[in-house]
């Protein structure tokens, strides 16, 4: 069937020695041993999204954002294999797989905020942790989420939090640049006896 669909890779997997070994282990030693054998064989294919140094391990139970990032990173590895960029079994291939995965997770997930796949995972984990542990943890999570807002406002920018599906996804920063002609324009107004006043609906730092 896979051959007819043009899915040669999947057809080869069905008839491979590795698949036969997994089925043999499952039949002889039970489902748990069979699943362990499957995981080991999957890791050798290069298609399994690896755990990365400096990044929390993938959860055994994932939220929707984390599962999406995990599956999409695996697809990026598949593309790398198809393109010859990643060659499982060759010297250094696991390091190459780590680099491809890290580059993907640090790439932009959505064009609106520019947030990366990894930032989405962190945000979801933080919010799930907070929602399951009471008001004190929710307050802490809110304070952590608000840090980018405070940083933007301190820099004199207006921060706009973007989110959907009940989760904050990113912070947009907006700032009005002072024009080179502003000083001369204000001086001219004062010479006319007028008193220029700067009004803002944002926050005090915008006028600083």
Long-range contacts (C-beta under 8 A, 24 or more apart in sequence): 18-44, 44-88, 44-89, 45-88, 46-77, 46-81, 46-86, 46-88, 46-93, 46-97, 47-74, 47-77, 47-78, 47-81, 48-74, 48-77, 49-73, 49-74, 49-77, 49-101, 50-94, 50-97, 50-98, 50-101, 52-98, 52-101, 52-102, 52-105, 53-98, 55-102, 55-105, 55-118, 56-125, 59-125, 63-124, 63-125, 63-128, 64-124, 65-120, 65-121, 65-123, 65-124, 65-167, 66-121, 66-124, 66-125, 69-105, 69-109, 69-117, 69-118, 69-120, 69-121, 72-104, 72-117, 73-101, 73-104, 73-105, 73-117, 76-100, 76-101, 76-104, 77-101, 110-169, 110-170, 112-162, 112-169, 112-170, 112-172, 113-162, 113-169, 113-170, 113-171, 113-172, 114-170, 115-169, 115-170, 119-170, 120-169, 123-167, 123-168, 123-169, 124-167, 127-167, 127-168, 153-203, 153-205, 154-205, 155-205, 156-205, 156-206, 156-208, 157-206, 158-202, 158-203, 158-206, 176-206
